[in-house]
Amino acid sequence: RVIELNVQNVAPTLALRGPAGAVLGDPFALQLAATDLGLDRIQFWTVDWGDGTVERIDGTRGVAEHVYATLGSFTIR
């Protein structure tokens, strides 16, 4: 017996990579990658830099950069 299964949508797997710290005033680079078992593509990334800046980045870009203007500890989401 053969069962045909047609998956309509699968959530992508996201991978983010960046250094553990940033230098004040220098660009901080966050590497962006995704895999999707379906035919969908990432249309955009939304990055909350943790310092009050939220940025929408085109899905075809593989890197997001941000310059921190104040000292502190920030969580990127």
HELIX and SHEET records of a PDB file:
SHEET    1   A 3 THR A  13  ARG A  17  0                                        
SHEET    2   A 3 PRO A  27  THR A  35 -1                                        
SHEET    3   A 3 VAL A  63  VAL A  67 -1                                        
SHEET    1   B 2 PHE A  44  ASP A  48  0                                        
SHEET    2   B 2 VAL A  54  ASP A  58 -1                                        
END                                                                             
